[in-house]
Structure formats: C-alpha cells, structure tokens
Amino acid sequence: MAIDVKFHHIGITVTNLERTLEFFADAFGLVPGMALQVQAGAKTARALGLPEHEQRVALLAVGDVILELIEFHPVRRASYDGRQDDVGYAYPCFEVEDIDAAYREWTAKRYTIHAEPQVTPDGPVEGSKFMILKDPDGKNIEIVETGKYLVASNIHAGEGRASLDAPVVLGKH
C-alpha cells in the first residue's frame, strides 16, 4: 500500500541568506514568515547524514508550498558545480499569470535569464510558456505560465496512464 503524500516544501541551500532573501523579495515579493537558527548537534547531524553544524533558515510561503532557504555553517564546497543536471540539484518552479511581463521586469532589473520565455506549441502542455531565472547563487528558478492543460487536476486525471516506455516527446528530436 502506498503512503499518501502532499507537497509541503522545497529546500535550497544558499551561500548568503540575506542576499537571497533580498532577491526573493525584489523579484517575487516574498518575505520570510519564519526564521530559524538551527544548532545541529550530534543527534540532528546524524539524522541529516552531516557533521555537526549550524544552519540559518528562512521559510517563505508561496501559495500552499513553503520555500526553505538554508545557509550552512561551516560552508562546504565540493566538486558539485550547481548545474541542474547534477544529482541532488533542487529548484523551485513558480507559476505566473503573465510570463512576458515578468521577463520584461526582470531583464530591466538585470537579473540573469538565458532566453526569452519559450512556448510549447503542441502536445499535452500546449500553450504553456517557461523560462529560467537565476538566483544570486546561480541556481535555476523555473518560471511557468501554464497553458490550459498543464494544471494539477489534469495530472491527477491522467494518474496511472503515463508511461516512461512511451513518453510524450516535446521539442526537437
């Protein structure tokens, strides 16, 4: 029997909590609803699979989802280079009503966006537009303007009918 779940939050490790909070406030109007200082002693560190450390945490509500921004001390750097294809990479996706207006505003603010909004011309997500906005640490934040089919109710309706053996292919082949 499967365990029922619902989306609760996404956590993102950041290098500078204040800088990242300024970005989320300026770009999205999001401010922390809760801030925590975590002293991860032996028990907590063991539960996380990490050495003992401290965390500075800010929790921001985005609709029914919580965005958890975490600054670790001591800061750890490794060969992980922060690309979306790195195992363990996490990113949020925010839905907007007018992605073209968001693109104009954020490019005027000189935020890093690699390309104008891309539109999906056909298929099950027809009419949806997306783009990638970079946060201050260079991590991707996906921005989507949903077409009429890319909504959770349609995903639920298709439950059990999707197949990884015969996926819908989007884009160039």
Secondary structure, DSSP 8 states (H G I E B T S, - for coil): --------EEEEE-S-HHHHHHHHHHHH----SEEEEEEE-HHHHHHHTS-SEEEEEEEEEETTEEEEEEEEES----S----TTSTT----EEE-S-HHHHHHHHHHTT--BSSS-EE--SSTTTT-EEEEEE-TTS-EEEEEE--SS-SHHHHHHTTTT--TTS----S--
